[in-house]
């Protein structure tokens, strides 16, 4: 079964410097039909104007991942981590017992486009930690690339949950396949372009909750970028 989450039905937070679209209930946006999916709690698609900044704020007991689509993200947190992330860079922070951080558009002239993801950890009270890694385009082009996993296999960043995050950039006419083990579900998020998921069309910003589908076929209808979550 595939349940579509259309981009134009998502919640929104819009300010002078931020345009954020919420696939699930977040901040002042509340929809009891979309409180998350399995361990996946937040997918926010953020467009941040030049000079825009999330000032220092706290989190705890959450796995927080940020995937940069375009532009440059400046990060700083209370673990001592700081730096600038660009397209192909994944940032993963375990908030654990508590962490403060700030995020900003590192450019004074170019917009920033990213996806922020929250996943419930399998254990509360973990020590805070920070990881980041670049995944070159050649690892993601027309094939699925594992970004985060509890086993850290194939160079994936560590995740404190029985979940995996995959990505792919697909050229027109190309497709990728992913098998779901019995009892597991998936969420597909289209970052750009258009794809078909088992024959169902999804456009940029669309998401899809997948249950009881043993095999996923994701075919590009043009140049497209996707994120795929394999969830317990």
C-alpha positions, 0 to 999 in steps of 0.5 A, a space after each residue: 500500500 502506498 499513501 501519497 503525501 502531496 507537496 501542496 498539502 504540507 504545512 508551512 512556516 514562512 518568515 522574512 528569511 525562511 520558507 519551510 514546508 512540513 511533511 509532518 506536524 511541526 512547530 505551529 502546524 498540527 495535523 493529527 493525520 500526519 504526526 510522523 511515520 514509524 520512527 520518522 518524525 520530521 521532514 522539513 524542506 527549508 529554503 533559507 534566504 541569504 543571511 538567514 539564520 536559526 539562532 542557538 536553540 536546544 534539542 534532546 533525544 532525537 536523531 537529527 539529519 540535514 541533507 543539503 540540496 543547494 547552497 551552503 549551510 554554516 553549522 555550530 553546536 555545543 559539542 564543539 562541531 562547526 563548519 560549512 556543508 554543501 550539496 552532497 554533504 550529510 550532517 547527523 547529530 544525536 541530540 541525546 541528553 541535550 545539545 544546542 546548535 545554530 544553523 545559517 545560510 553561509 552565503 550573503 547572496 545565494 539562497 540555501 535549500 535543504 532537508 531537515 530530518 528527525 528520527 526518534 532514537 531507539 534509546 533515550 539519554 544518549 551522549 550527544 554526538 556529531 558526524 558529517 560526511 560528503 557523498 560524491 555524486 558518482 556514488 549516488 548517480 543512477 544508484 541507491 547510496 546508503 547515507 545512514 544506518 545503525 550498522 554504519 556499513 558501506 561508510 554510512 553515518 551511524 544512526 541510533 535506530 533500526 532505520 536506513 536512509 538512502 539517496 539517489 540522483 536519477 537521470 531520465 529513463 533510469 530506475 532503482 529498486 529496493 527490497 523491503 523485508 517483511 514487517 518493514 515500511 518505507 518513506 520516499 521523499 522527492 527532493 527534485 524532479 519527478 519519479 514513479 514509485 511502483 507506477 504512482 507519480 510523485 513530483 518534487 516535494 511529494 512524499 509517500 508512506 509505503 507498507 506491505 510492498 516487498 519491492 519498490 521500483 523508483 523510475 525517473 521521469 526527468 532528472 530527479 533526486 530522492 531520499 528513501 527511508 527503510 523503517 522498522 
